[in-house]
Each structure stands twice: as structure tokens, then as C-alpha cells.
Amino acid sequence: MKKALIVAATAALMSTAAMAERTGVEVYNTKCLACHMTGAAGAPKVGDAAAWAPRAALGMDALLATAVKGKGAMPPKGLCMDCTDNELKGAIQHMLDNSK
């Protein structure tokens, strides 16, 4: 019985760790960078203050809604189908912070 409890507890901890939220930087580097670093398909480049200023003015809720829905050539969630809203917000904030 004791061994079964240890196995169950270990599995629960591993499951929780696997579901840990990724940082905005991690999401950007693994999901967003390919297009937002190069400007592929019209994506605003990180670092381009002029491109990001009008987007920043919309506010985070509007930017998140656009990211979730997709826009132009960007598919919904930028194909990060396992990204949470908070992870997407983190990636958006990272891009905004690096485009001032």
C-alpha cells in the first residue's frame, strides 16, 4: 500500500510539473520568434516600435483576442494550441516590452 501511495504521489508531482506554465519568453522563443523576428507573412517585428505602438494602444485584452482568433496570415494562437491565455499574454507582453 505504501509503495502505491508513493507511486501515485510521484505521478501527481510529475503531472503538475508537466503542466507548469511557460514564461512569455519561453513561448516567444519557441512559438512566436520565427515570424515576429523576421516579419514573415507581415508579422510585426519585435523591436519595431512604429509597428507595435498602435497595437499596444489597443490594450492587452484586444491583443490577446486577436492572438487567440488569429489575424491575416497568423493562424489562431499562432499554432500554439496548447498555450494558455496567460502564456499568450506573457509572449505578447514580451514583444511589447522589446518594441518600445
ABEGO torsion letter per residue (X at the ends): XAAAAAAAAAAAAAAAAAABBBBAAAAAAAAAAAAAAAGBGGBBBBGBAAAAAAAAAAEAAAAAAAAAAEBEABBBGGGBAABBAAAAAAAAAAAAAAAX
